[in-house]
Amino acid sequence: MFGFLPSIGVPELILILVLALIIFGPGKLPEVGRSLGKSIREFRNASKEIKEEITAELEPQQKNK
């Protein structure tokens, strides 16, 4: 269903959402969602930057061969 969570189906997702609602409450849930979204975005950006740096470092070495 989701690219980053291939083994989670709809029932599991519903269970996670219900547990989050019970733990955080309806008032705090949007804030938690925003924080989680920002964290995921920052992680992806950092991963992308690292990948680009590695690629840039390896390109000159591959041209010399």
Biopython code that builds the backbone (N, CA, C, O; Angstrom):
import numpy as np
from Bio.PDB.StructureBuilder import StructureBuilder

atoms = [
    (1, "MET", "N", (0.824, -1.186, 0.000)),
    (1, "MET", "CA", (0.000, 0.000, 0.000)),
    (1, "MET", "C", (0.872, 1.255, 0.000)),
    (1, "MET", "O", (0.678, 2.139, -0.834)),
    (2, "PHE", "N", (1.816, 1.341, 0.913)),
    (2, "PHE", "CA", (2.722, 2.481, 0.972)),
    (2, "PHE", "C", (4.110, 2.004, 0.582)),
    (2, "PHE", "O", (4.511, 0.894, 0.932)),
    (3, "GLY", "N", (4.845, 2.841, -0.144)),
    (3, "GLY", "CA", (6.174, 2.457, -0.589)),
    (3, "GLY", "C", (7.151, 2.242, 0.544)),
    (3, "GLY", "O", (8.008, 1.361, 0.469)),
    (4, "PHE", "N", (7.032, 3.040, 1.596)),
    (4, "PHE", "CA", (7.975, 2.922, 2.700)),
    (4, "PHE", "C", (7.515, 1.930, 3.753)),
    (4, "PHE", "O", (8.286, 1.598, 4.653)),
    (5, "LEU", "N", (6.283, 1.448, 3.668)),
    (5, "LEU", "CA", (5.761, 0.455, 4.604)),
    (5, "LEU", "C", (5.080, -0.666, 3.822)),
    (5, "LEU", "O", (3.853, -0.767, 3.844)),
    (6, "PRO", "N", (5.842, -1.504, 3.136)),
    (6, "PRO", "CA", (5.217, -2.496, 2.269)),
    (6, "PRO", "C", (4.449, -3.589, 3.000)),
    (6, "PRO", "O", (3.562, -4.204, 2.407)),
    (7, "SER", "N", (4.754, -3.850, 4.251)),
    (7, "SER", "CA", (4.100, -4.957, 4.941)),
    (7, "SER", "C", (2.906, -4.524, 5.786)),
    (7, "SER", "O", (2.299, -5.361, 6.454)),
    (8, "ILE", "N", (2.557, -3.246, 5.775)),
    (8, "ILE", "CA", (1.421, -2.770, 6.564)),
    (8, "ILE", "C", (0.209, -2.628, 5.656)),
    (8, "ILE", "O", (0.254, -1.931, 4.641)),
    (9, "GLY", "N", (-0.867, -3.295, 6.034)),
    (9, "GLY", "CA", (-2.106, -3.219, 5.278)),
    (9, "GLY", "C", (-3.080, -2.259, 5.941)),
    (9, "GLY", "O", (-2.731, -1.560, 6.893)),
    (10, "VAL", "N", (-4.297, -2.234, 5.431)),
    (10, "VAL", "CA", (-5.324, -1.327, 5.942)),
    (10, "VAL", "C", (-5.685, -1.636, 7.398)),
    (10, "VAL", "O", (-5.765, -0.705, 8.199)),
    (11, "PRO", "N", (-5.908, -2.904, 7.779)),
    (11, "PRO", "CA", (-6.257, -3.162, 9.187)),
    (11, "PRO", "C", (-5.179, -2.699, 10.170)),
    (11, "PRO", "O", (-5.485, -2.154, 11.231)),
    (12, "GLU", "N", (-3.923, -2.921, 9.805)),
    (12, "GLU", "CA", (-2.836, -2.499, 10.684)),
    (12, "GLU", "C", (-2.761, -0.982, 10.778)),
    (12, "GLU", "O", (-2.500, -0.428, 11.845)),
    (13, "LEU", "N", (-2.994, -0.318, 9.652)),
    (13, "LEU", "CA", (-2.972, 1.141, 9.636)),
    (13, "LEU", "C", (-4.092, 1.716, 10.502)),
    (13, "LEU", "O", (-3.880, 2.687, 11.227)),
    (14, "ILE", "N", (-5.270, 1.125, 10.428)),
    (14, "ILE", "CA", (-6.394, 1.572, 11.260)),
    (14, "ILE", "C", (-6.066, 1.375, 12.734)),
    (14, "ILE", "O", (-6.359, 2.245, 13.555)),
    (15, "LEU", "N", (-5.468, 0.251, 13.076)),
    (15, "LEU", "CA", (-5.083, -0.014, 14.464)),
    (15, "LEU", "C", (-4.075, 1.020, 14.959)),
    (15, "LEU", "O", (-4.190, 1.511, 16.082)),
    (16, "ILE", "N", (-3.103, 1.349, 14.138)),
    (16, "ILE", "CA", (-2.108, 2.359, 14.515)),
    (16, "ILE", "C", (-2.771, 3.711, 14.730)),
    (16, "ILE", "O", (-2.453, 4.409, 15.693)),
    (17, "LEU", "N", (-3.686, 4.090, 13.846)),
    (17, "LEU", "CA", (-4.375, 5.377, 13.989)),
    (17, "LEU", "C", (-5.235, 5.429, 15.247)),
    (17, "LEU", "O", (-5.276, 6.453, 15.929)),
    (18, "VAL", "N", (-5.922, 4.334, 15.557)),
    (18, "VAL", "CA", (-6.745, 4.286, 16.773)),
    (18, "VAL", "C", (-5.862, 4.387, 18.014)),
    (18, "VAL", "O", (-6.197, 5.108, 18.954)),
    (19, "LEU", "N", (-4.748, 3.680, 18.025)),
    (19, "LEU", "CA", (-3.832, 3.762, 19.167)),
    (19, "LEU", "C", (-3.262, 5.169, 19.324)),
    (19, "LEU", "O", (-3.136, 5.669, 20.442)),
    (20, "ALA", "N", (-2.920, 5.802, 18.212)),
    (20, "ALA", "CA", (-2.410, 7.174, 18.277)),
    (20, "ALA", "C", (-3.473, 8.111, 18.823)),
    (20, "ALA", "O", (-3.164, 9.010, 19.605)),
    (21, "LEU", "N", (-4.714, 7.914, 18.423)),
    (21, "LEU", "CA", (-5.810, 8.749, 18.920)),
    (21, "LEU", "C", (-6.000, 8.559, 20.420)),
    (21, "LEU", "O", (-6.242, 9.525, 21.144)),
    (22, "ILE", "N", (-5.892, 7.328, 20.884)),
    (22, "ILE", "CA", (-6.037, 7.055, 22.318)),
    (22, "ILE", "C", (-4.868, 7.648, 23.103)),
    (22, "ILE", "O", (-5.072, 8.249, 24.158)),
    (23, "ILE", "N", (-3.654, 7.484, 22.599)),
    (23, "ILE", "CA", (-2.466, 7.944, 23.323)),
    (23, "ILE", "C", (-2.365, 9.463, 23.341)),
    (23, "ILE", "O", (-2.148, 10.055, 24.398)),
    (24, "PHE", "N", (-2.520, 10.100, 22.182)),
    (24, "PHE", "CA", (-2.292, 11.540, 22.081)),
    (24, "PHE", "C", (-3.557, 12.374, 22.229)),
    (24, "PHE", "O", (-3.473, 13.551, 22.577)),
    (25, "GLY", "N", (-4.711, 11.802, 21.977)),
    (25, "GLY", "CA", (-5.957, 12.551, 22.062)),
    (25, "GLY", "C", (-6.222, 13.324, 20.780)),
    (25, "GLY", "O", (-5.303, 13.578, 20.001)),
    (26, "PRO", "N", (-7.481, 13.698, 20.562)),
    (26, "PRO", "CA", (-7.840, 14.372, 19.309)),
    (26, "PRO", "C", (-7.238, 15.769, 19.173)),
    (26, "PRO", "O", (-7.010, 16.225, 18.053)),
    (27, "GLY", "N", (-6.978, 16.451, 20.271)),
    (27, "GLY", "CA", (-6.419, 17.799, 20.197)),
    (27, "GLY", "C", (-4.948, 17.823, 19.826)),
    (27, "GLY", "O", (-4.493, 18.742, 19.144)),
    (28, "LYS", "N", (-4.214, 16.839, 20.262)),
    (28, "LYS", "CA", (-2.763, 16.793, 20.057)),
    (28, "LYS", "C", (-2.375, 16.049, 18.770)),
    (28, "LYS", "O", (-1.253, 16.192, 18.285)),
    (29, "LEU", "N", (-3.292, 15.266, 18.227)),
    (29, "LEU", "CA", (-2.981, 14.421, 17.073)),
    (29, "LEU", "C", (-2.525, 15.204, 15.839)),
    (29, "LEU", "O", (-1.560, 14.779, 15.203)),
    (30, "PRO", "N", (-3.160, 16.326, 15.460)),
    (30, "PRO", "CA", (-2.656, 17.077, 14.296)),
    (30, "PRO", "C", (-1.228, 17.587, 14.486)),
    (30, "PRO", "O", (-0.434, 17.590, 13.546)),
    (31, "GLU", "N", (-0.909, 18.014, 15.697)),
    (31, "GLU", "CA", (0.446, 18.494, 15.985)),
    (31, "GLU", "C", (1.462, 17.359, 15.864)),
    (31, "GLU", "O", (2.554, 17.550, 15.329)),
    (32, "VAL", "N", (1.102, 16.202, 16.356)),
    (32, "VAL", "CA", (1.987, 15.038, 16.260)),
    (32, "VAL", "C", (2.182, 14.651, 14.792)),
    (32, "VAL", "O", (3.290, 14.309, 14.378)),
    (33, "GLY", "N", (1.114, 14.706, 14.017)),
    (33, "GLY", "CA", (1.206, 14.393, 12.589)),
    (33, "GLY", "C", (2.118, 15.352, 11.849)),
    (33, "GLY", "O", (2.925, 14.936, 11.017)),
    (34, "ARG", "N", (1.988, 16.639, 12.154)),
    (34, "ARG", "CA", (2.860, 17.642, 11.527)),
    (34, "ARG", "C", (4.319, 17.397, 11.891)),
    (34, "ARG", "O", (5.198, 17.458, 11.031)),
    (35, "SER", "N", (4.570, 17.124, 13.150)),
    (35, "SER", "CA", (5.945, 16.869, 13.597)),
    (35, "SER", "C", (6.524, 15.637, 12.910)),
    (35, "SER", "O", (7.680, 15.640, 12.488)),
    (36, "LEU", "N", (5.728, 14.603, 12.802)),
    (36, "LEU", "CA", (6.183, 13.383, 12.141)),
    (36, "LEU", "C", (6.465, 13.646, 10.665)),
    (36, "LEU", "O", (7.463, 13.165, 10.128)),
    (37, "GLY", "N", (5.599, 14.399, 10.016)),
    (37, "GLY", "CA", (5.803, 14.735, 8.609)),
    (37, "GLY", "C", (7.074, 15.537, 8.386)),
    (37, "GLY", "O", (7.816, 15.284, 7.437)),
    (38, "LYS", "N", (7.327, 16.509, 9.263)),
    (38, "LYS", "CA", (8.551, 17.311, 9.152)),
    (38, "LYS", "C", (9.790, 16.444, 9.356)),
    (38, "LYS", "O", (10.788, 16.601, 8.653)),
    (39, "SER", "N", (9.721, 15.540, 10.310)),
    (39, "SER", "CA", (10.860, 14.655, 10.576)),
    (39, "SER", "C", (11.157, 13.759, 9.379)),
    (39, "SER", "O", (12.316, 13.573, 9.009)),
    (40, "ILE", "N", (10.116, 13.209, 8.781)),
    (40, "ILE", "CA", (10.298, 12.349, 7.611)),
    (40, "ILE", "C", (10.882, 13.143, 6.455)),
    (40, "ILE", "O", (11.771, 12.660, 5.754)),
    (41, "ARG", "N", (10.383, 14.373, 6.250)),
    (41, "ARG", "CA", (10.892, 15.215, 5.160)),
    (41, "ARG", "C", (12.368, 15.543, 5.378)),
    (41, "ARG", "O", (13.158, 15.482, 4.436)),
    (42, "GLU", "N", (12.749, 15.888, 6.605)),
    (42, "GLU", "CA", (14.148, 16.194, 6.902)),
    (42, "GLU", "C", (15.044, 14.971, 6.686)),
    (42, "GLU", "O", (16.155, 15.096, 6.172)),
    (43, "PHE", "N", (14.565, 13.809, 7.074)),
    (43, "PHE", "CA", (15.334, 12.580, 6.878)),
    (43, "PHE", "C", (15.543, 12.302, 5.394)),
    (43, "PHE", "O", (16.642, 11.944, 4.973)),
    (44, "ARG", "N", (14.483, 12.469, 4.602)),
    (44, "ARG", "CA", (14.602, 12.244, 3.153)),
    (44, "ARG", "C", (15.562, 13.239, 2.522)),
    (44, "ARG", "O", (16.377, 12.865, 1.678)),
    (45, "ASN", "N", (15.474, 14.502, 2.923)),
    (45, "ASN", "CA", (16.384, 15.513, 2.374)),
    (45, "ASN", "C", (17.834, 15.198, 2.725)),
    (45, "ASN", "O", (18.722, 15.327, 1.881)),
    (46, "ALA", "N", (18.075, 14.787, 3.962)),
    (46, "ALA", "CA", (19.436, 14.438, 4.375)),
    (46, "ALA", "C", (19.940, 13.227, 3.591)),
    (46, "ALA", "O", (21.099, 13.196, 3.177)),
    (47, "SER", "N", (19.086, 12.243, 3.388)),
    (47, "SER", "CA", (19.470, 11.058, 2.617)),
    (47, "SER", "C", (19.817, 11.436, 1.186)),
    (47, "SER", "O", (20.788, 10.937, 0.617)),
    (48, "LYS", "N", (19.019, 12.314, 0.618)),
    (48, "LYS", "CA", (19.254, 12.757, -0.758)),
    (48, "LYS", "C", (20.586, 13.502, -0.867)),
    (48, "LYS", "O", (21.343, 13.287, -1.814)),
    (49, "GLU", "N", (20.870, 14.369, 0.093)),
    (49, "GLU", "CA", (22.124, 15.118, 0.080)),
    (49, "GLU", "C", (23.332, 14.193, 0.203)),
    (49, "GLU", "O", (24.329, 14.372, -0.497)),
    (50, "ILE", "N", (23.243, 13.219, 1.077)),
    (50, "ILE", "CA", (24.342, 12.266, 1.250)),
    (50, "ILE", "C", (24.560, 11.476, -0.036)),
    (50, "ILE", "O", (25.697, 11.258, -0.454)),
    (51, "LYS", "N", (23.471, 11.052, -0.655)),
    (51, "LYS", "CA", (23.570, 10.301, -1.906)),
    (51, "LYS", "C", (24.230, 11.144, -2.993)),
    (51, "LYS", "O", (25.071, 10.646, -3.741)),
    (52, "GLU", "N", (23.851, 12.423, -3.083)),
    (52, "GLU", "CA", (24.441, 13.316, -4.080)),
    (52, "GLU", "C", (25.930, 13.542, -3.815)),
    (52, "GLU", "O", (26.723, 13.592, -4.755)),
    (53, "GLU", "N", (26.313, 13.678, -2.551)),
    (53, "GLU", "CA", (27.725, 13.860, -2.206)),
    (53, "GLU", "C", (28.554, 12.636, -2.586)),
    (53, "GLU", "O", (29.651, 12.765, -3.128)),
    (54, "ILE", "N", (28.033, 11.474, -2.304)),
    (54, "ILE", "CA", (28.748, 10.243, -2.642)),
    (54, "ILE", "C", (28.888, 10.119, -4.154)),
    (54, "ILE", "O", (29.953, 9.762, -4.657)),
    (55, "THR", "N", (27.817, 10.412, -4.872)),
    (55, "THR", "CA", (27.862, 10.346, -6.333)),
    (55, "THR", "C", (28.875, 11.335, -6.888)),
    (55, "THR", "O", (29.621, 11.005, -7.810)),
    (56, "ALA", "N", (28.911, 12.542, -6.340)),
    (56, "ALA", "CA", (29.855, 13.557, -6.806)),
    (56, "ALA", "C", (31.300, 13.140, -6.529)),
    (56, "ALA", "O", (32.194, 13.440, -7.321)),
    (57, "GLU", "N", (31.532, 12.459, -5.426)),
    (57, "GLU", "CA", (32.881, 11.994, -5.098)),
    (57, "GLU", "C", (33.317, 10.840, -5.997)),
    (57, "GLU", "O", (34.498, 10.723, -6.323)),
    (58, "LEU", "N", (32.390, 10.000, -6.393)),
    (58, "LEU", "CA", (32.737, 8.820, -7.178)),
    (58, "LEU", "C", (32.863, 9.106, -8.669)),
    (58, "LEU", "O", (33.549, 8.361, -9.369)),
    (59, "GLU", "N", (32.228, 10.152, -9.178)),
    (59, "GLU", "CA", (32.270, 10.449, -10.614)),
    (59, "GLU", "C", (33.691, 10.654, -11.138)),
    (59, "GLU", "O", (34.036, 10.048, -12.152)),
    (60, "PRO", "N", (34.530, 11.472, -10.507)),
    (60, "PRO", "CA", (35.900, 11.636, -11.031)),
    (60, "PRO", "C", (36.697, 10.332, -11.032)),
    (60, "PRO", "O", (37.501, 10.099, -11.935)),
    (61, "GLN", "N", (36.484, 9.498, -10.046)),
    (61, "GLN", "CA", (37.202, 8.228, -9.974)),
    (61, "GLN", "C", (36.790, 7.302, -11.112)),
    (61, "GLN", "O", (37.622, 6.580, -11.662)),
    (62, "GLN", "N", (35.513, 7.322, -11.465)),
    (62, "GLN", "CA", (35.031, 6.454, -12.534)),
    (62, "GLN", "C", (35.491, 6.952, -13.900)),
    (62, "GLN", "O", (35.680, 6.144, -14.809)),
    (63, "LYS", "N", (35.674, 8.255, -14.066)),
    (63, "LYS", "CA", (36.135, 8.803, -15.340)),
    (63, "LYS", "C", (37.598, 8.467, -15.589)),
    (63, "LYS", "O", (38.018, 8.341, -16.740)),
    (64, "ASN", "N", (38.370, 8.323, -14.535)),
    (64, "ASN", "CA", (39.797, 8.022, -14.660)),
    (64, "ASN", "C", (40.062, 6.578, -15.074)),
    (64, "ASN", "O", (41.162, 6.269, -15.533)),
    (65, "LYS", "N", (39.113, 5.715, -14.928)),
    (65, "LYS", "CA", (39.324, 4.284, -15.236)),
    (65, "LYS", "C", (39.267, 4.023, -16.705)),
    (65, "LYS", "O", (39.423, 2.880, -17.135)),
]
sb = StructureBuilder()
sb.init_structure("model")
sb.init_model(0)
sb.init_chain("A")
sb.init_seg("    ")
for serial, (resi, resn, name, xyz) in enumerate(atoms, 1):
    if name == "N":
        sb.init_residue(resn, " ", resi, " ")
    sb.init_atom(name, np.array(xyz, "f"), 0.0, 1.0, " ", f" {name:<3s}", serial, name[0])
structure = sb.get_structure()
